[in-house]
Amino acid sequence: MRESMKLDTRAYIMFSSIALASTMSDPNQISFVLAFLCSAFAACFAECCTIPLDTAKVRLQLQKKVGVDDGVGLPKYKGLLGTVKTIAREEGISALWKGIVPGLHRQCLYGGLRIGLYDPVKTFLVGSAFVGEVPLYHMILAALLTGALAITVANPTDLVKVRLQAEGQLPYGVPRRYSGAIDAYLTILRQEGVGALWTGLGPNIARNAIINAAELASYDQVKRTILKIPGFMDNVYTHLLAGLGAGFFAVFIGSPVDVVKSRMMGDSTYKSTFDCFLKTLLNEGFLAFYKGFLPNFGRVGAWNVIMFLTFEQEVLHDYKNLLVDIESAI
């Protein structure tokens, strides 16, 4: 058994060494396998830290504008902290982490694919023989493509996450539709069919392609610009500033499609993406597309900072050091 464990460990090291090969030969490039694993881990860690803000954002986006003739009082949710407090008070602290399981499913697939494929797609677009800084439009195009591909694969996880987060809006005493993430997947499959898992795919592709382009391309560009300023180095402070910049651009550009995506996934009364967009615009005005902007920026800004710091500062360096320790221990 001891020999078997040693063989397993050596096999693991061999696999990891292959994944790290391109990183060791060129510190600016990492293999797809390593990028996928590291970005998936970093994305999951960031998701755990920021999902309460995401839950607040979804509730604000799903909240319809209160009209004069609606016969109801003021909106239930007001602002980031107000929404968090209301959810915690009425449903308990744990309700802020509703959707965490499909959220982690999503980040493993979406987070791993969009970042893992980003560098290979950039290289494909500019050509393997290209030398120098990759042009901004190539970075944007690469991020658009990887974001669209990744969310096409991960859309079912996004749908279940939004539906679980929206459950808290049901009136008191009304039975919940789903007991958990797995039950939600199975119930949707049984009652609505396989195609229902890709509900809202159109706005979701638009949202995630745009946000991915804003995040990754702006992170690359902001980081590149900061490093040209005397005194700045490729360290935690640069990653912090670049992460905040990426978060702001992502939310500002992607907020309208994010609102449409959340409403289509949380409310089945909309016939299509255009129907949702038109009804929201006519009934609530253009500013409705920026509903939940501050909690969204708080969430996405924090998410980007945590994810990129984890990805760049911890995961890659610790992973390499771990392999060295394991190899020396054998």
Buried (B, 14 or more C-beta within 10 A) or exposed (E): EEEEEEEEBEEEBEEBEEBBBBBEEEEEEBBBBBBBBBBBBBBBBBBBBBBBBBBBBBBBBBBBEEEEEEEEEEEBBEBBEBBBBBBBEEBEEEBBBBBBBBBBBBBBBBBBBBBBBBBBBBBEBBEEEEEEEBEEEBBBBBBBBBBBBBBBBBBBBBBBBBBBBBBBBEEEEEEEBBEBBEBBBEBBBEEEEEEEBBBBBBBBBBBBBBBBBBBBBBBBBBBBEBEEEEEBEEEEEBBBBBBBBBBBBBBBBBBBBBBBBBBBBBEEEBEEBEEBBEBBBEEBEEEBBBBBBBBBBBBBBBBBBBBBBBBBBBBBEEBBEEBEEBEEEE
